[in-house]
């Protein structure tokens, strides 16, 4: 490719991103509007399904929106506008809400669905760039796409408008999740396969070897804790108080750093002087996702995590190795 031609191409790409970013910036105002609040209320109060209907690129974007709704607690169906006009409207009941998508608001197939919907009593939310369009006039709530330019070099191909349509769909899904207090365990029900499903459904209790629970009393010497480390080879030993509750932790890493600093004399000092106090812990009922969050989202990652019961008494050690092995 000629250098000047490549430069022109890259500049066109950059202008696309700029236009999309500019259009997206306007969406926050739409999301904070009374119209958006009404749209959320209509979807939340829906007794049936949310039908997301569009044609062409709008139909493809609508399929994504419907899929996001369905996976986050709002039952939704994507319906191609042309198919709807040829019999598929029969799937829509009076309890359903329709989200109709058309940038121009004049897409014939989409607009022609409106009389059927209104005659059946369905509530209609329109996603369009033209508030004076036929679609907008036939809808109960209008959410403007707020796009001035597509970002296409010819300003013809849907780019910024489809980006903003997806953003509004995501915003609606997020609002409904919050309104329904949609929880991770519910999300897991709809995503049982793959890594995501495993992270949310696997439990710490299923990943640890409960026959090994390396512990050492806080009154012992560090040397005795090291002996437990060497015996159980779990990467860490929990330090407990006289009631058996966890008070600290000593890890293989702590021992290595002590030796590097030339502080071997601490081996014959009380373990409380060298342990990590108030360590991070995890419950038996916690998910793999929660465990990984504790182990990895920190400045210094944890490779061995004490597992405790409801009384904060150690019942085992969860290693990063155990998490990986349980999945693979």
Secondary structure, DSSP 8 states (H G I E B T S, - for coil): --HHHHHHHHHHHHHHHHHHHHHHHHHHHHHTSHHHHHHHHHHHH-SS-EEEEESTHHHHHHHHHHHHHHHTT--EEEEEHHHHHTTGGGG--TT-EEEEE-SSS--HHHHTTHHHHHHHT-EEEEEES-TTSHHHHH-SEEEE---S----TTS-S-SHHHHHHHHHHHHHHHHHHHHTT--HHHHHHH--SHHHHHHHH-BGGGTS-TT---EEETTSBHHHHHHHHHHH-SSEEEEE-TTSBEEEEEEHHHHHHHHHTT-GGGGGSBGGGTSEES--EEETT-BHHHHHHHHHSSSS--SEEEEE-TTSBEEEEEEHHHHHHHH-
